[in-house]
Amino acid sequence: MKGNIKALKQTWEYMDKCGTKEGHLVIFDRTEKPWEEKIFRKAGSFKCSELIVWGM
């Protein structure tokens, strides 16, 4: 899964501590872009765990 590797790794480490194989990462875009460009949902895997990344 492409994206901010540091954020994905941090989220995965928290998921691993909690013993879950599914997690969500929310990224807040504070730039002046229109909402249509900021909002997204991407599903993928990171280190054999399902991770959904939400942008807003």
C-alpha distance matrix in Angstrom:
0.0 3.8 6.6 9.3 8.8 12.2 11.7 8.8 11.2 14.1 13.1 12.4 15.7 17.5 16.3 17.5 20.8 21.3 20.7 18.2 15.3 14.1 13.5 13.0 12.2 14.5 14.5 18.0 18.6 22.3 22.9 25.5 23.2 24.3 22.7 21.6 19.2 18.0 17.3 14.1 12.2 8.7 8.2 5.7 6.3 6.6 9.9 11.1 11.0 10.2 8.8 9.8 9.4 12.8 14.2 18.0
3.8 0.0 3.8 7.0 7.5 11.1 11.0 9.2 11.8 14.5 14.1 14.1 17.2 18.9 18.4 19.8 22.8 23.5 23.4 21.0 18.4 17.1 15.7 14.5 12.8 14.3 13.3 16.5 16.5 19.9 20.1 22.8 20.6 22.1 21.0 20.0 17.2 16.1 16.2 13.5 12.6 9.6 10.5 8.9 9.9 9.7 12.8 14.6 14.4 13.5 11.5 11.7 10.1 12.8 13.2 16.8
6.6 3.8 0.0 3.7 5.8 8.8 8.3 7.6 10.6 12.6 12.4 13.4 16.2 17.5 17.6 19.4 21.9 22.6 23.2 21.0 18.9 17.3 15.2 13.4 10.8 11.8 10.2 13.2 13.3 16.6 17.0 19.9 18.2 20.0 19.0 18.6 15.6 14.0 14.5 12.5 12.1 10.0 11.6 10.8 11.7 10.9 14.1 16.3 15.5 14.5 11.7 11.5 8.9 11.2 11.0 14.3
9.3 7.0 3.7 0.0 3.8 5.5 5.4 6.3 8.7 10.1 10.8 12.3 14.4 15.8 16.6 18.3 20.3 21.5 22.4 20.7 19.2 17.8 15.3 13.6 10.5 11.4 9.6 12.4 12.8 15.7 16.5 19.9 18.9 21.1 20.1 20.4 17.4 15.2 16.1 14.6 14.4 12.8 14.1 13.3 13.5 11.8 14.5 17.2 16.2 15.8 12.8 13.0 10.3 12.3 12.0 14.8
8.8 7.5 5.8 3.8 0.0 3.8 5.5 5.0 6.0 8.5 9.8 10.3 12.1 14.2 15.1 16.0 18.3 19.9 20.5 19.2 17.6 16.9 14.9 14.1 11.6 13.6 12.5 15.7 16.5 19.3 20.3 23.7 22.7 24.8 23.7 23.9 20.9 18.8 19.3 17.4 16.5 14.3 14.7 13.0 12.1 9.6 11.6 14.7 14.3 14.8 12.4 13.7 11.9 14.6 15.0 18.1
12.2 11.1 8.8 5.5 3.8 0.0 3.8 5.5 5.2 6.1 8.6 9.9 10.6 12.5 14.2 15.2 16.7 18.6 19.8 19.0 18.1 17.6 15.2 14.4 11.6 13.4 12.4 15.2 16.4 18.7 20.2 23.8 23.4 25.7 24.5 25.3 22.4 19.9 20.5 19.1 18.4 16.7 17.1 15.7 14.6 11.7 13.2 16.5 15.7 16.4 13.8 15.2 13.2 15.6 15.9 18.5
11.7 11.0 8.3 5.4 5.5 3.8 0.0 3.8 5.4 5.1 6.1 8.5 9.9 10.7 12.3 14.1 15.6 16.7 18.2 17.0 16.3 15.1 12.3 10.9 7.9 9.6 9.1 12.1 14.0 16.5 18.5 22.0 21.5 23.4 21.9 22.7 20.3 17.4 17.6 16.3 15.5 14.3 14.8 14.1 13.4 11.2 13.3 16.1 14.4 14.5 11.4 12.2 10.1 12.2 12.8 15.3
8.8 9.2 7.6 6.3 5.0 5.5 3.8 0.0 3.8 5.5 5.2 6.1 8.6 10.0 10.4 12.1 14.3 15.4 16.2 14.6 13.3 12.3 10.1 9.5 7.5 10.3 10.7 14.2 16.1 19.1 20.9 24.2 23.2 24.7 22.9 23.3 20.9 18.3 18.0 15.9 14.3 12.4 12.1 10.8 9.7 7.4 9.7 12.3 10.8 11.1 8.3 9.9 8.8 11.9 13.3 16.4
11.2 11.8 10.6 8.7 6.0 5.2 5.4 3.8 0.0 3.8 5.5 5.0 6.1 8.7 9.7 10.3 12.3 14.2 15.0 14.3 13.3 13.4 11.7 12.1 10.5 13.5 13.9 17.3 19.2 21.9 23.8 27.3 26.5 28.3 26.5 27.0 24.6 21.9 21.7 19.8 18.0 16.0 15.2 13.3 11.3 8.0 8.8 12.1 11.1 12.6 10.7 13.1 12.5 15.5 17.0 19.9
14.1 14.5 12.6 10.1 8.5 6.1 5.1 5.5 3.8 0.0 3.8 5.5 5.1 6.4 8.7 9.9 10.8 12.6 14.3 13.9 13.9 13.7 11.3 11.4 9.7 12.3 13.0 16.0 18.4 20.7 23.1 26.6 26.2 28.0 26.1 27.1 24.9 21.9 21.6 20.2 18.6 17.3 16.8 15.6 13.9 11.0 11.8 14.6 12.9 14.1 11.8 13.7 12.9 15.3 16.7 19.2
13.1 14.1 12.4 10.8 9.8 8.6 6.1 5.2 5.5 3.8 0.0 3.8 5.5 5.2 6.2 8.6 10.0 10.7 12.3 11.1 11.1 10.2 7.6 7.8 6.8 10.0 11.6 14.9 17.7 20.3 22.9 26.2 25.5 26.8 24.5 25.3 23.5 20.4 19.6 17.9 15.9 14.8 14.0 13.2 11.8 9.6 11.1 13.1 10.5 11.1 8.7 10.5 10.3 12.7 14.8 17.3
12.4 14.1 13.4 12.3 10.3 9.9 8.5 6.1 5.0 5.5 3.8 0.0 3.8 5.4 4.9 6.0 8.6 9.8 10.2 9.2 8.6 9.0 7.7 9.4 9.4 13.1 14.8 18.3 20.9 23.8 26.0 29.3 28.3 29.6 27.3 27.7 25.8 23.0 22.0 19.8 17.3 15.5 13.9 12.2 9.8 7.2 7.7 9.7 7.6 9.3 8.1 11.1 11.9 14.9 17.4 20.3
15.7 17.2 16.2 14.4 12.1 10.6 9.9 8.6 6.1 5.1 5.5 3.8 0.0 3.8 5.4 5.0 6.3 8.7 9.8 10.2 10.7 11.8 10.6 12.3 12.1 15.4 17.0 20.2 22.9 25.4 27.8 31.3 30.7 32.2 29.9 30.7 28.8 25.8 25.0 23.1 20.8 19.2 17.7 16.0 13.4 10.5 10.0 12.3 10.6 12.8 11.9 14.7 15.2 18.0 20.2 22.8
17.5 18.9 17.5 15.8 14.2 12.5 10.7 10.0 8.7 6.4 5.2 5.4 3.8 0.0 3.8 5.4 5.2 6.3 8.6 9.0 10.5 10.9 9.2 10.8 11.0 14.0 16.1 19.0 22.2 24.4 27.3 30.6 30.2 31.4 28.9 29.9 28.4 25.1 24.1 22.5 20.2 19.2 17.8 16.9 14.8 12.6 12.7 14.2 11.7 13.2 11.9 14.2 14.8 17.1 19.4 21.6
16.3 18.4 17.6 16.6 15.1 14.2 12.3 10.4 9.7 8.7 6.2 4.9 5.4 3.8 0.0 3.8 5.5 5.1 6.1 5.4 6.8 7.4 6.6 9.3 10.7 14.2 16.8 20.0 23.1 25.8 28.5 31.6 30.8 31.6 28.9 29.5 28.2 25.2 23.6 21.6 18.9 17.6 15.6 14.7 12.5 10.9 11.0 11.6 8.7 10.1 9.6 12.3 13.8 16.3 19.2 21.7
17.5 19.8 19.4 18.3 16.0 15.2 14.1 12.1 10.3 9.9 8.6 6.0 5.0 5.4 3.8 0.0 3.8 5.4 5.0 6.1 7.4 9.6 9.9 12.9 14.1 17.7 20.0 23.3 26.2 28.9 31.5 34.7 33.9 34.9 32.3 32.8 31.3 28.4 27.0 24.8 22.0 20.3 18.0 16.3 13.5 11.3 10.1 10.9 9.0 11.6 12.0 15.2 16.9 19.7 22.5 25.1
20.8 22.8 21.9 20.3 18.3 16.7 15.6 14.3 12.3 10.8 10.0 8.6 6.3 5.2 5.5 3.8 0.0 3.8 5.5 7.9 10.4 12.2 12.0 14.6 15.6 18.8 21.2 24.1 27.3 29.6 32.4 35.7 35.3 36.3 33.7 34.6 33.2 30.0 28.7 26.9 24.3 23.0 21.0 19.7 17.1 14.9 13.8 14.7 12.7 15.0 15.0 17.7 19.1 21.5 24.2 26.4
21.3 23.5 22.6 21.5 19.9 18.6 16.7 15.4 14.2 12.6 10.7 9.8 8.7 6.3 5.1 5.4 3.8 0.0 3.8 5.7 9.1 10.3 10.3 13.1 14.9 17.9 20.8 23.6 27.0 29.4 32.4 35.5 34.9 35.5 32.6 33.5 32.5 29.3 27.6 25.8 23.0 22.1 20.0 19.2 17.0 15.6 15.0 15.1 12.5 14.0 14.2 16.5 18.3 20.4 23.3 25.4
20.7 23.4 23.2 22.4 20.5 19.8 18.2 16.2 15.0 14.3 12.3 10.2 9.8 8.6 6.1 5.0 5.5 3.8 0.0 3.8 6.9 9.3 10.7 14.1 16.4 19.7 22.7 25.8 29.0 31.7 34.5 37.5 36.5 37.1 34.2 34.6 33.6 30.7 28.8 26.6 23.4 22.1 19.5 18.3 15.7 14.6 13.4 12.9 10.7 12.7 13.8 16.6 19.0 21.5 24.7 27.1
18.2 21.0 21.0 20.7 19.2 19.0 17.0 14.6 14.3 13.9 11.1 9.2 10.2 9.0 5.4 6.1 7.9 5.7 3.8 0.0 3.8 5.6 7.5 11.1 13.9 17.2 20.4 23.6 26.7 29.6 32.3 35.1 33.9 34.2 31.2 31.5 30.6 27.8 25.7 23.3 20.0 18.8 16.0 15.1 13.0 12.6 12.2 11.1 8.2 9.4 10.6 13.3 16.0 18.4 21.8 24.3
15.3 18.4 18.9 19.2 17.6 18.1 16.3 13.3 13.3 13.9 11.1 8.6 10.7 10.5 6.8 7.4 10.4 9.1 6.9 3.8 0.0 3.8 6.8 10.5 13.3 16.9 19.8 23.2 26.1 29.2 31.6 34.3 32.8 33.1 30.2 30.0 29.0 26.5 24.3 21.6 18.1 16.3 13.2 11.9 9.6 9.7 9.5 7.8 4.7 6.1 8.2 11.3 14.3 17.2 20.7 23.6
14.1 17.1 17.3 17.8 16.9 17.6 15.1 12.3 13.4 13.7 10.2 9.0 11.8 10.9 7.4 9.6 12.2 10.3 9.3 5.6 3.8 0.0 3.8 7.3 10.5 13.8 16.9 20.3 23.1 26.3 28.7 31.3 29.6 29.7 26.6 26.5 25.8 23.2 20.9 18.2 14.7 13.4 10.5 10.2 9.0 9.9 11.1 9.6 5.9 4.7 5.8 8.0 11.3 13.8 17.4 20.2
13.5 15.7 15.2 15.3 14.9 15.2 12.3 10.1 11.7 11.3 7.6 7.7 10.6 9.2 6.6 9.9 12.0 10.3 10.7 7.5 6.8 3.8 0.0 3.8 6.9 10.2 13.4 16.7 19.7 22.8 25.3 28.0 26.6 26.8 23.8 24.0 23.2 20.4 18.2 16.0 12.9 12.0 10.1 10.4 9.7 10.1 12.0 11.7 7.9 6.5 4.9 6.3 8.7 10.9 14.4 17.0
13.0 14.5 13.4 13.6 14.1 14.4 10.9 9.5 12.1 11.4 7.8 9.4 12.3 10.8 9.3 12.9 14.6 13.1 14.1 11.1 10.5 7.3 3.8 0.0 3.8 6.6 9.9 13.1 16.1 19.2 21.7 24.3 22.9 23.1 20.1 20.5 19.7 16.7 14.6 12.7 10.0 10.0 9.2 10.4 10.9 11.4 14.1 14.2 10.7 8.6 5.6 4.7 5.8 7.4 10.8 13.2
12.2 12.8 10.8 10.5 11.6 11.6 7.9 7.5 10.5 9.7 6.8 9.4 12.1 11.0 10.7 14.1 15.6 14.9 16.4 13.9 13.3 10.5 6.9 3.8 0.0 3.8 6.5 9.9 12.9 16.0 18.5 21.3 20.2 20.9 18.2 19.0 17.6 14.5 13.1 11.6 9.8 9.9 10.2 11.3 11.9 11.7 14.7 15.7 12.6 10.9 7.3 6.2 4.7 6.1 8.5 11.1
14.5 14.3 11.8 11.4 13.6 13.4 9.6 10.3 13.5 12.3 10.0 13.1 15.4 14.0 14.2 17.7 18.8 17.9 19.7 17.2 16.9 13.8 10.2 6.6 3.8 0.0 3.8 6.5 9.7 12.7 15.3 18.0 17.0 17.6 14.9 16.2 15.1 11.6 10.4 9.9 9.3 10.6 12.0 13.9 15.1 15.1 18.3 19.3 16.3 14.3 10.6 8.5 5.9 4.7 5.9 7.6
14.5 13.3 10.2 9.6 12.5 12.4 9.1 10.7 13.9 13.0 11.6 14.8 17.0 16.1 16.8 20.0 21.2 20.8 22.7 20.4 19.8 16.9 13.4 9.9 6.5 3.8 0.0 3.8 6.4 9.5 11.9 14.9 14.1 15.3 13.2 14.7 12.9 9.4 9.4 9.6 10.2 11.3 13.6 15.2 16.6 16.3 19.6 21.1 18.5 16.7 12.9 10.9 7.4 6.1 4.8 6.3
18.0 16.5 13.2 12.4 15.7 15.2 12.1 14.2 17.3 16.0 14.9 18.3 20.2 19.0 20.0 23.3 24.1 23.6 25.8 23.6 23.2 20.3 16.7 13.1 9.9 6.5 3.8 0.0 3.8 6.2 9.1 11.9 11.8 13.0 11.2 13.5 12.0 8.3 9.1 10.7 12.3 14.2 16.8 18.7 20.4 20.1 23.4 24.9 22.2 20.3 16.6 14.2 10.8 8.5 6.1 5.1
18.6 16.5 13.3 12.8 16.5 16.4 14.0 16.1 19.2 18.4 17.7 20.9 22.9 22.2 23.1 26.2 27.3 27.0 29.0 26.7 26.1 23.1 19.7 16.1 12.9 9.7 6.4 3.8 0.0 3.8 5.6 8.5 8.3 10.3 9.4 11.7 9.6 6.4 8.8 10.8 13.3 15.1 18.2 20.1 22.0 21.8 25.2 26.9 24.5 22.6 18.8 16.4 12.7 10.5 7.1 5.9
22.3 19.9 16.6 15.7 19.3 18.7 16.5 19.1 21.9 20.7 20.3 23.8 25.4 24.4 25.8 28.9 29.6 29.4 31.7 29.6 29.2 26.3 22.8 19.2 16.0 12.7 9.5 6.2 3.8 0.0 3.8 6.7 8.2 10.6 10.5 13.4 11.8 9.0 11.7 14.3 16.9 18.9 22.0 23.8 25.6 25.3 28.5 30.3 28.0 26.1 22.3 20.0 16.4 14.0 10.7 8.6
22.9 20.1 17.0 16.5 20.3 20.2 18.5 20.9 23.8 23.1 22.9 26.0 27.8 27.3 28.5 31.5 32.4 32.4 34.5 32.3 31.6 28.7 25.3 21.7 18.5 15.3 11.9 9.1 5.6 3.8 0.0 3.8 5.6 8.8 10.0 12.5 10.4 8.8 12.2 14.8 18.0 19.7 23.1 24.9 27.0 26.7 30.0 31.9 29.8 27.9 24.2 21.8 18.0 15.8 12.2 10.4
25.5 22.8 19.9 19.9 23.7 23.8 22.0 24.2 27.3 26.6 26.2 29.3 31.3 30.6 31.6 34.7 35.7 35.5 37.5 35.1 34.3 31.3 28.0 24.3 21.3 18.0 14.9 11.9 8.5 6.7 3.8 0.0 3.8 6.6 8.9 11.5 10.0 9.4 12.8 15.9 19.4 21.5 25.1 27.2 29.6 29.7 33.1 34.8 32.6 30.4 26.8 24.1 20.5 17.9 14.1 11.8
23.2 20.6 18.2 18.9 22.7 23.4 21.5 23.2 26.5 26.2 25.5 28.3 30.7 30.2 30.8 33.9 35.3 34.9 36.5 33.9 32.8 29.6 26.6 22.9 20.2 17.0 14.1 11.8 8.3 8.2 5.6 3.8 0.0 3.8 6.4 8.1 6.4 6.7 10.2 13.1 16.7 18.8 22.5 24.7 27.4 27.9 31.5 32.9 30.8 28.4 25.0 22.0 18.5 16.0 12.3 10.4
24.3 22.1 20.0 21.1 24.8 25.7 23.4 24.7 28.3 28.0 26.8 29.6 32.2 31.4 31.6 34.9 36.3 35.5 37.1 34.2 33.1 29.7 26.8 23.1 20.9 17.6 15.3 13.0 10.3 10.6 8.8 6.6 3.8 0.0 3.8 5.4 5.6 6.7 9.1 12.3 16.1 18.7 22.4 25.0 28.0 28.9 32.6 33.6 31.4 28.6 25.3 22.0 18.9 15.9 12.5 10.3
22.7 21.0 19.0 20.1 23.7 24.5 21.9 22.9 26.5 26.1 24.5 27.3 29.9 28.9 28.9 32.3 33.7 32.6 34.2 31.2 30.2 26.6 23.8 20.1 18.2 14.9 13.2 11.2 9.4 10.5 10.0 8.9 6.4 3.8 0.0 3.8 5.3 5.0 6.0 9.6 13.2 16.2 19.8 22.7 25.7 26.8 30.6 31.3 28.8 25.9 22.6 19.2 16.3 13.0 9.9 7.4
21.6 20.0 18.6 20.4 23.9 25.3 22.7 23.3 27.0 27.1 25.3 27.7 30.7 29.9 29.5 32.8 34.6 33.5 34.6 31.5 30.0 26.5 24.0 20.5 19.0 16.2 14.7 13.5 11.7 13.4 12.5 11.5 8.1 5.4 3.8 0.0 3.8 5.7 5.9 8.5 12.1 14.9 18.5 21.4 24.7 26.3 30.0 30.5 28.3 25.2 22.2 18.7 16.1 13.2 10.5 9.2
19.2 17.2 15.6 17.4 20.9 22.4 20.3 20.9 24.6 24.9 23.5 25.8 28.8 28.4 28.2 31.3 33.2 32.5 33.6 30.6 29.0 25.8 23.2 19.7 17.6 15.1 12.9 12.0 9.6 11.8 10.4 10.0 6.4 5.6 5.3 3.8 0.0 3.8 5.9 7.9 11.6 13.7 17.5 19.9 23.1 24.2 28.0 28.8 26.9 24.1 21.0 17.8 14.8 12.4 9.3 8.7
18.0 16.1 14.0 15.2 18.8 19.9 17.4 18.3 21.9 21.9 20.4 23.0 25.8 25.1 25.2 28.4 30.0 29.3 30.7 27.8 26.5 23.2 20.4 16.7 14.5 11.6 9.4 8.3 6.4 9.0 8.8 9.4 6.7 6.7 5.0 5.7 3.8 0.0 3.8 6.5 10.1 12.5 16.1 18.6 21.4 22.3 26.0 27.0 24.7 22.1 18.7 15.5 12.3 9.5 6.0 5.1
17.3 16.2 14.5 16.1 19.3 20.5 17.6 18.0 21.7 21.6 19.6 22.0 25.0 24.1 23.6 27.0 28.7 27.6 28.8 25.7 24.3 20.9 18.2 14.6 13.1 10.4 9.4 9.1 8.8 11.7 12.2 12.8 10.2 9.1 6.0 5.9 5.9 3.8 0.0 3.8 7.2 10.3 13.8 16.8 19.8 21.2 24.9 25.4 22.9 19.9 16.7 13.2 10.5 7.3 4.9 4.4
14.1 13.5 12.5 14.6 17.4 19.1 16.3 15.9 19.8 20.2 17.9 19.8 23.1 22.5 21.6 24.8 26.9 25.8 26.6 23.3 21.6 18.2 16.0 12.7 11.6 9.9 9.6 10.7 10.8 14.3 14.8 15.9 13.1 12.3 9.6 8.5 7.9 6.5 3.8 0.0 3.8 6.6 10.2 13.2 16.4 18.1 21.9 22.1 19.8 16.7 13.8 10.3 8.0 5.7 4.9 6.8
12.2 12.6 12.1 14.4 16.5 18.4 15.5 14.3 18.0 18.6 15.9 17.3 20.8 20.2 18.9 22.0 24.3 23.0 23.4 20.0 18.1 14.7 12.9 10.0 9.8 9.3 10.2 12.3 13.3 16.9 18.0 19.4 16.7 16.1 13.2 12.1 11.6 10.1 7.2 3.8 0.0 3.8 6.7 10.1 13.3 15.4 19.1 18.9 16.5 13.2 10.5 6.9 5.7 4.6 6.4 9.1
8.7 9.6 10.0 12.8 14.3 16.7 14.3 12.4 16.0 17.3 14.8 15.5 19.2 19.2 17.6 20.3 23.0 22.1 22.1 18.8 16.3 13.4 12.0 10.0 9.9 10.6 11.3 14.2 15.1 18.9 19.7 21.5 18.8 18.7 16.2 14.9 13.7 12.5 10.3 6.6 3.8 0.0 3.8 6.6 10.0 12.3 16.0 15.8 13.9 10.8 8.4 5.7 5.2 6.6 8.6 12.0
8.2 10.5 11.6 14.1 14.7 17.1 14.8 12.1 15.2 16.8 14.0 13.9 17.7 17.8 15.6 18.0 21.0 20.0 19.5 16.0 13.2 10.5 10.1 9.2 10.2 12.0 13.6 16.8 18.2 22.0 23.1 25.1 22.5 22.4 19.8 18.5 17.5 16.1 13.8 10.2 6.7 3.8 0.0 3.8 7.2 10.1 13.5 12.7 10.8 7.4 6.1 4.4 6.3 8.8 11.6 15.1
5.7 8.9 10.8 13.3 13.0 15.7 14.1 10.8 13.3 15.6 13.2 12.2 16.0 16.9 14.7 16.3 19.7 19.2 18.3 15.1 11.9 10.2 10.4 10.4 11.3 13.9 15.2 18.7 20.1 23.8 24.9 27.2 24.7 25.0 22.7 21.4 19.9 18.6 16.8 13.2 10.1 6.6 3.8 0.0 3.8 6.9 10.2 9.5 8.4 5.9 5.6 6.3 8.2 11.5 14.1 17.7
6.3 9.9 11.7 13.5 12.1 14.6 13.4 9.7 11.3 13.9 11.8 9.8 13.4 14.8 12.5 13.5 17.1 17.0 15.7 13.0 9.6 9.0 9.7 10.9 11.9 15.1 16.6 20.4 22.0 25.6 27.0 29.6 27.4 28.0 25.7 24.7 23.1 21.4 19.8 16.4 13.3 10.0 7.2 3.8 0.0 3.8 6.6 5.9 5.3 4.5 5.4 8.1 10.1 13.8 16.5 20.2
6.6 9.7 10.9 11.8 9.6 11.7 11.2 7.4 8.0 11.0 9.6 7.2 10.5 12.6 10.9 11.3 14.9 15.6 14.6 12.6 9.7 9.9 10.1 11.4 11.7 15.1 16.3 20.1 21.8 25.3 26.7 29.7 27.9 28.9 26.8 26.3 24.2 22.3 21.2 18.1 15.4 12.3 10.1 6.9 3.8 0.0 3.8 5.4 5.3 6.6 6.6 9.8 11.1 14.9 17.3 20.9
9.9 12.8 14.1 14.5 11.6 13.2 13.3 9.7 8.8 11.8 11.1 7.7 10.0 12.7 11.0 10.1 13.8 15.0 13.4 12.2 9.5 11.1 12.0 14.1 14.7 18.3 19.6 23.4 25.2 28.5 30.0 33.1 31.5 32.6 30.6 30.0 28.0 26.0 24.9 21.9 19.1 16.0 13.5 10.2 6.6 3.8 0.0 3.8 5.6 8.5 9.6 13.2 14.7 18.4 20.9 24.4
11.1 14.6 16.3 17.2 14.7 16.5 16.1 12.3 12.1 14.6 13.1 9.7 12.3 14.2 11.6 10.9 14.7 15.1 12.9 11.1 7.8 9.6 11.7 14.2 15.7 19.3 21.1 24.9 26.9 30.3 31.9 34.8 32.9 33.6 31.3 30.5 28.8 27.0 25.4 22.1 18.9 15.8 12.7 9.5 5.9 5.4 3.8 0.0 3.8 6.8 9.3 12.9 15.2 18.9 21.8 25.3
11.0 14.4 15.5 16.2 14.3 15.7 14.4 10.8 11.1 12.9 10.5 7.6 10.6 11.7 8.7 9.0 12.7 12.5 10.7 8.2 4.7 5.9 7.9 10.7 12.6 16.3 18.5 22.2 24.5 28.0 29.8 32.6 30.8 31.4 28.8 28.3 26.9 24.7 22.9 19.8 16.5 13.9 10.8 8.4 5.3 5.3 5.6 3.8 0.0 3.8 6.2 9.9 12.6 16.1 19.2 22.6
10.2 13.5 14.5 15.8 14.8 16.4 14.5 11.1 12.6 14.1 11.1 9.3 12.8 13.2 10.1 11.6 15.0 14.0 12.7 9.4 6.1 4.7 6.5 8.6 10.9 14.3 16.7 20.3 22.6 26.1 27.9 30.4 28.4 28.6 25.9 25.2 24.1 22.1 19.9 16.7 13.2 10.8 7.4 5.9 4.5 6.6 8.5 6.8 3.8 0.0 3.8 6.8 10.0 13.2 16.6 19.9
8.8 11.5 11.7 12.8 12.4 13.8 11.4 8.3 10.7 11.8 8.7 8.1 11.9 11.9 9.6 12.0 15.0 14.2 13.8 10.6 8.2 5.8 4.9 5.6 7.3 10.6 12.9 16.6 18.8 22.3 24.2 26.8 25.0 25.3 22.6 22.2 21.0 18.7 16.7 13.8 10.5 8.4 6.1 5.6 5.4 6.6 9.6 9.3 6.2 3.8 0.0 3.8 6.5 9.8 13.1 16.4
9.8 11.7 11.5 13.0 13.7 15.2 12.2 9.9 13.1 13.7 10.5 11.1 14.7 14.2 12.3 15.2 17.7 16.5 16.6 13.3 11.3 8.0 6.3 4.7 6.2 8.5 10.9 14.2 16.4 20.0 21.8 24.1 22.0 22.0 19.2 18.7 17.8 15.5 13.2 10.3 6.9 5.7 4.4 6.3 8.1 9.8 13.2 12.9 9.9 6.8 3.8 0.0 3.8 6.5 10.0 13.2
9.4 10.1 8.9 10.3 11.9 13.2 10.1 8.8 12.5 12.9 10.3 11.9 15.2 14.8 13.8 16.9 19.1 18.3 19.0 16.0 14.3 11.3 8.7 5.8 4.7 5.9 7.4 10.8 12.7 16.4 18.0 20.5 18.5 18.9 16.3 16.1 14.8 12.3 10.5 8.0 5.7 5.2 6.3 8.2 10.1 11.1 14.7 15.2 12.6 10.0 6.5 3.8 0.0 3.8 6.7 10.1
12.8 12.8 11.2 12.3 14.6 15.6 12.2 11.9 15.5 15.3 12.7 14.9 18.0 17.1 16.3 19.7 21.5 20.4 21.5 18.4 17.2 13.8 10.9 7.4 6.1 4.7 6.1 8.5 10.5 14.0 15.8 17.9 16.0 15.9 13.0 13.2 12.4 9.5 7.3 5.7 4.6 6.6 8.8 11.5 13.8 14.9 18.4 18.9 16.1 13.2 9.8 6.5 3.8 0.0 3.8 6.7
14.2 13.2 11.0 12.0 15.0 15.9 12.8 13.3 17.0 16.7 14.8 17.4 20.2 19.4 19.2 22.5 24.2 23.3 24.7 21.8 20.7 17.4 14.4 10.8 8.5 5.9 4.8 6.1 7.1 10.7 12.2 14.1 12.3 12.5 9.9 10.5 9.3 6.0 4.9 4.9 6.4 8.6 11.6 14.1 16.5 17.3 20.9 21.8 19.2 16.6 13.1 10.0 6.7 3.8 0.0 3.8
18.0 16.8 14.3 14.8 18.1 18.5 15.3 16.4 19.9 19.2 17.3 20.3 22.8 21.6 21.7 25.1 26.4 25.4 27.1 24.3 23.6 20.2 17.0 13.2 11.1 7.6 6.3 5.1 5.9 8.6 10.4 11.8 10.4 10.3 7.4 9.2 8.7 5.1 4.4 6.8 9.1 12.0 15.1 17.7 20.2 20.9 24.4 25.3 22.6 19.9 16.4 13.2 10.1 6.7 3.8 0.0
